[in-house]
Amino acid sequence: MPLVIYILGLTIFSLTTSEFMVAGMMPSLTIAFDVSVTQVGYLISVYALGMVVGGPLLTAGLLRLRMPNKTALLLLLGLYAVAQSVAAATDSYAAMTVARFFTGVTASACFGAALSICADTVAEDMRGRAASIVLGGLMLAAALGVPVATLIDQHMGWRASFWLVAILTVMCALVIGGLVPRSPSSTAISLGAELREFRSRNLWAAYATSALIVGATFAAFSYFTPILTEVSGFSAAMIPWLLGSYGVANIVGNAVVGRYADKHTFPVMVWGLSLLTAALVVFALLAHIPIVSVAMALAVGLVGVTMNPAMVARVMRAAQPGPMVNTVHNSVINIGLGMGAWLGGLGIDAGYGLRSPLWVGVLLAVLGLLSLAPYMHKRRRFHPRQV
């Protein structure tokens, strides 16, 4: 496997760490900006909003300019590093919010450019394996990036974590600039043909389920730090290790779901959402018991966003999986992420306490189960294409 594939995976790791690490440094950010926990949670939502806007629009713009994938990715990483540096240096919550939005916009387009370079770099029969390495940065960010960023926050301050991501992004760009050969301009695609895929009701139903799964998970995960410290009674020093354990659960769950998602797409999603609902209910009821709260947090890690392989398989069944279909799916997933974090914060602001995000997660998970009900009789064996 070419070295650049691993560098692309490290790039995705950097971008995703920046997206999620706010969840581990909420106490520091609330003090630094003199805002509530809910307002810090919105910094996750606004990043996700940037990804939703940036994916379809910025990618389409780069395709229209026929910019080579390498040039596009280097430009995007440069813009990302600038926005991340602004976030690291600012003392203004408003400026931080704007910077988070623009890092989300550029990160979304980086995903598409990185996967295109991945496909161009390796032989066709190795593209699936190479793509899995590149996207492995997503899970590694939860398992390693967020805990390390939290540790750095606790010992060196939150700015150090933000600066580290900016520096790592620049380093990845320099290596990509040296390793990736010059490529021809992007091939024009038929937007009309791709847009016709969006006439499918099944596709939109698949998108809705994906958004609800991710929303249910992040309604809870976005507020794990205050729940585990203020309700469960863990010290701040324990949070990086607990978040790291959650990330390991993500990796394990993703591996298991990936093995069965193709042949058993709907059963995997039904069982996953059922277990997610049960874990969130127990967590909400017994969050004051430390051992139970840890067990349920790990359970959420095992069956939450790890359903991604099944979500992708369902989308590939519902429509021809062209670039725009997959880009919009990524946007929908981030809508779910932002929606979950936002709704969880509303519960806290309304005075229902720190457990309320867990109950919001329960509601979204139940809605996810209901969205699958009309399709359960259509379970057929399906083999999604690797891209």
C-alpha positions in Angstrom: 0.0 0.0 0.0 1.5 3.4 -1.0 2.6 5.6 1.8 0.4 8.4 0.6 -2.7 6.3 1.5 -1.7 6.3 5.1 -1.0 10.1 5.0 -4.5 10.6 3.6 -5.8 8.6 6.5 -3.8 10.8 8.9 -5.3 13.8 7.2 -8.8 12.5 7.8 -7.8 11.7 11.4 -6.7 15.4 11.9 -9.9 16.9 10.5 -12.1 14.5 12.5 -10.2 15.1 15.7 -10.9 18.8 15.3 -14.6 18.2 14.8 -15.1 16.0 17.9 -12.4 17.3 20.4 -14.7 20.1 21.7 -16.7 17.4 23.5 -13.6 16.6 25.6 -12.7 20.2 26.5 -16.1 21.7 27.4 -15.0 22.8 30.9 -12.1 24.8 29.5 -14.0 26.3 26.7 -16.9 27.4 29.0 -14.4 29.3 31.1 -12.4 30.7 28.2 -15.3 32.2 26.4 -17.6 32.7 29.5 -20.4 30.8 27.9 -22.7 27.8 28.9 -22.1 24.2 28.2 -24.8 24.3 25.7 -23.1 27.1 23.7 -19.9 25.0 23.6 -21.9 22.1 22.4 -23.1 24.3 19.5 -19.5 24.5 18.3 -19.8 20.9 17.3 -23.1 21.6 15.6 -21.7 24.6 13.6 -18.8 22.5 12.4 -21.3 19.9 11.2 -23.3 22.6 9.6 -20.2 23.7 7.7 -19.7 20.2 6.4 -23.3 20.0 5.3 -22.9 23.2 3.2 -19.4 22.6 2.1 -19.8 19.1 0.8 -22.1 19.5 -2.2 -21.4 23.2 -3.0 -17.6 23.3 -2.7 -17.1 20.0 -4.3 -19.3 21.0 -7.2 -17.4 24.2 -7.6 -14.0 22.5 -7.7 -15.4 20.1 -10.3 -16.6 23.0 -12.5 -13.1 24.6 -12.3 -11.7 21.2 -13.4 -9.1 21.6 -10.7 -6.8 18.5 -10.3 -7.5 16.5 -7.2 -4.0 17.1 -5.8 -4.3 20.9 -6.3 -7.8 20.9 -4.8 -6.8 19.0 -1.7 -3.7 21.2 -1.1 -5.8 24.3 -1.5 -8.5 23.0 0.9 -5.9 21.9 3.5 -4.3 25.4 3.4 -7.7 27.0 3.9 -8.5 24.6 6.7 -5.2 25.4 8.5 -5.9 29.1 8.3 -9.4 28.7 9.8 -8.1 26.4 12.5 -5.4 28.9 13.4 -8.0 31.6 13.8 -9.9 29.3 16.2 -6.8 28.6 18.1 -5.9 32.3 18.5 -9.2 34.0 19.1 -10.7 35.2 22.4 -14.1 35.7 20.9 -16.9 33.1 20.9 -18.3 34.7 17.8 -15.0 34.4 16.0 -14.6 30.8 17.2 -18.1 30.0 15.8 -17.2 31.4 12.4 -13.9 29.6 12.3 -15.5 26.3 13.2 -18.0 26.8 10.4 -15.3 27.4 7.8 -13.2 24.4 9.1 -16.3 22.3 8.6 -16.8 23.6 5.0 -13.3 22.8 4.0 -13.1 19.5 5.8 -16.2 18.2 4.0 -14.6 19.0 0.6 -11.3 17.5 1.8 -13.0 14.1 2.3 -14.1 13.9 -1.4 -10.7 15.1 -2.7 -8.8 12.6 -0.5 -10.9 9.7 -1.6 -10.5 10.7 -5.3 -6.7 10.7 -4.8 -7.0 7.4 -3.1 -8.8 5.9 -6.1 -6.2 7.4 -8.5 -3.2 6.1 -6.5 -3.9 2.4 -6.3 -5.0 -0.3 -8.7 -8.7 -0.8 -9.1 -8.8 -4.1 -7.2 -7.2 -2.4 -4.2 -9.5 0.7 -4.0 -11.8 -0.8 -1.3 -8.9 -1.7 1.0 -7.2 1.7 0.4 -10.4 3.6 1.1 -10.9 1.7 4.3 -7.4 2.9 5.5 -8.2 6.5 4.5 -11.6 6.4 6.3 -10.0 4.5 9.3 -8.9 8.0 10.4 -12.5 8.6 11.4 -12.5 5.9 14.0 -9.0 6.6 15.1 -9.9 10.1 15.8 -12.5 8.9 18.4 -10.2 6.3 19.9 -7.0 8.4 20.0 -7.4 12.0 18.8 -10.1 13.1 21.1 -8.5 11.6 24.3 -5.1 13.1 23.4 -6.6 16.5 22.7 -8.4 16.3 26.0 -5.1 15.5 27.8 -3.3 18.3 26.1 -6.2 20.6 27.1 -5.9 19.6 30.7 -2.1 20.1 30.9 -1.3 22.8 28.3 -4.6 24.5 27.6 -7.3 24.2 24.9 -5.4 26.4 22.5 -2.5 23.9 22.3 -4.9 21.2 21.0 -6.2 23.5 18.3 -2.7 24.6 17.3 -1.6 20.9 17.1 -4.4 20.1 14.6 -3.4 23.1 12.5 0.3 22.0 12.5 -0.6 18.4 11.7 -2.8 19.5 8.8 0.1 21.6 7.3 2.5 18.6 7.7 0.1 16.3 5.9 -0.3 18.9 3.1 3.5 19.1 2.7 3.8 15.3 2.5 0.9 15.0 0.1 2.5 17.7 -2.1 5.7 15.7 -2.3 4.2 12.2 -2.7 1.2 12.6 -4.9 2.0 12.9 -8.6 0.5 15.6 -10.7 -2.9 14.4 -11.9 -5.1 15.4 -14.9 -8.1 17.7 -14.3 -11.2 16.2 -12.9 -13.4 14.5 -15.4 -16.7 16.2 -16.0 -19.7 14.3 -14.6 -23.3 14.3 -15.6 -25.0 16.3 -12.8 -28.4 15.7 -14.5 -28.0 11.9 -14.3 -26.9 12.1 -10.6 -29.7 14.5 -9.7 -32.3 12.1 -11.1 -31.3 9.6 -8.4 -32.8 11.9 -5.8 -36.3 11.2 -7.1 -36.2 7.9 -5.2 -38.2 7.9 -2.0 -36.2 4.9 -0.8 -33.0 7.0 -1.0 -34.5 9.8 1.1 -35.8 7.2 3.6 -32.3 5.8 3.9 -30.9 9.3 4.4 -33.5 9.9 7.2 -32.5 6.7 9.1 -28.8 7.6 8.9 -29.5 11.1 10.3 -31.5 9.7 13.1 -28.9 7.1 14.1 -26.1 9.7 14.1 -28.4 12.2 15.9 -29.3 9.8 18.6 -25.6 9.0 19.2 -24.4 12.5 19.3 -27.2 13.9 21.4 -25.6 11.8 24.1 -21.9 11.8 23.1 -21.7 15.6 22.8 -22.4 15.9 26.6 -20.6 12.8 27.9 -17.9 15.0 29.6 -20.3 17.0 31.9 -22.5 13.9 32.5 -19.6 11.7 33.5 -18.1 14.4 35.8 -21.1 16.1 37.3 -23.6 13.2 37.4 -21.5 10.1 37.5 -18.8 11.7 39.7 -15.7 11.0 37.7 -12.7 13.3 38.0 -11.7 15.4 35.0 -8.4 13.4 34.8 -10.5 10.3 34.0 -12.3 11.8 31.0 -9.5 11.2 28.4 -9.4 7.5 29.4 -13.1 7.1 29.3 -13.3 8.9 25.9 -10.5 6.7 24.7 -12.4 3.6 25.7 -15.4 4.9 23.9 -13.2 5.3 20.8 -12.0 1.7 21.1 -15.6 0.5 21.3 -16.2 2.4 18.0 -13.4 0.5 16.3 -14.6 -2.8 17.6 -18.2 -2.1 16.7 -17.3 -0.9 13.2 -15.3 -4.1 12.5 -18.2 -6.3 13.6 -20.9 -4.3 11.7 -18.7 -4.2 8.6 -18.5 -7.9 8.5 -22.3 -8.4 8.5 -23.7 -5.2 7.0 -23.7 -6.4 3.3 -25.7 -9.6 3.9 -27.9 -8.5 6.8 -28.3 -4.7 6.3 -31.7 -4.3 7.9 -31.3 -6.7 10.8 -28.0 -5.0 11.7 -29.7 -1.7 11.8 -32.8 -2.9 13.7 -30.7 -4.7 16.4 -28.2 -1.8 16.5 -30.9 0.8 17.1 -32.7 -1.4 19.6 -29.5 -1.9 21.6 -28.7 1.8 21.3 -32.2 2.7 22.7 -31.8 0.3 25.6 -28.3 1.6 26.5 -29.4 5.2 26.5 -32.4 4.5 28.7 -30.3 2.6 31.2 -27.7 5.4 31.1 -30.3 8.1 31.7 -31.9 6.2 34.6 -28.6 5.1 36.3 -26.1 7.8 35.3 -25.4 8.4 39.0 -23.8 4.9 39.3 -20.3 5.2 37.9 -19.9 1.6 36.7 -23.2 1.6 35.0 -22.5 4.9 33.3 -19.2 3.6 31.9 -20.8 0.4 30.7 -23.6 2.3 28.9 -21.2 4.8 27.4 -19.2 1.9 25.9 -22.4 0.3 24.7 -23.3 3.5 22.9 -19.8 3.4 21.3 -20.4 -0.2 20.2 -23.7 0.3 18.5 -24.0 4.0 17.6 -22.1 5.5 14.7 -20.6 2.0 14.1 -23.7 1.2 12.1 -22.1 3.3 9.3 -21.3 0.3 7.1 -25.0 -0.7 7.2 -26.1 2.8 6.5 -23.8 3.0 3.4 -25.0 -0.4 2.2 -28.7 0.7 2.4 -27.9 4.0 0.5 -26.2 1.9 -2.2 -29.2 -0.3 -2.5 -31.6 2.7 -2.8 -29.7 4.5 -5.6 -26.7 4.4 -8.0 -23.9 5.4 -5.6 -22.4 8.3 -7.6 -20.3 11.1 -6.1 -23.3 13.4 -5.4 -25.3 10.6 -3.8 -22.4 9.8 -1.4 -21.6 13.5 -0.8 -25.2 14.3 0.2 -25.2 11.2 2.4 -22.2 12.6 4.2 -24.0 15.9 4.5 -27.1 14.2 5.9 -25.0 12.4 8.5 -23.6 15.7 9.6 -27.1 17.2 9.8 -27.9 14.3 12.2 -24.7 15.1 14.2 -25.5 18.8 14.5 -29.2 18.1 15.2 -28.3 15.7 18.0 -25.9 18.1 19.7 -28.4 21.0 19.3 -31.4 19.1 20.6 -29.4 17.7 23.5 -28.4 21.3 24.5 -32.0 22.4 24.3 -32.9 19.9 26.9 -30.3 21.3 29.3 -31.2 24.9 28.6 -34.9 24.1 29.3 -33.9 23.1 32.8 -34.3 19.3 32.4 -30.7 18.6 33.6 -27.6 17.0 32.2 -29.4 13.6 31.7 -31.8 15.2 29.2 -29.5 14.7 26.2 -29.7 11.0 26.9 -33.5 11.1 26.7 -33.2 13.1 23.5 -31.0 10.3 22.1 -33.7 7.7 23.1 -36.4 9.6 21.2 -34.2 9.9 18.1 -33.3 6.2 18.2 -36.9 5.2 18.5 -37.7 7.4 15.5 -34.9 5.6 13.6 -36.5 2.2 14.4 -39.9 3.5 13.2 -38.2 4.7 9.9 -37.1 1.1 9.2 -40.5 -0.5 9.8 -41.9 0.0 6.3 -38.9 -1.6 4.7 -38.4 -4.7 6.9 -40.3 -6.9 4.5 -37.9 -5.9 1.7 -34.8 -7.5 3.2 -32.8 -8.9 0.3 -29.2 -9.9 0.0 -27.2 -6.9 -1.3 -23.6 -6.4 -2.2 -22.6 -2.8 -2.2 -20.0 -1.7 -4.7 -16.7 -0.6 -3.3 -15.6 2.9 -4.3 
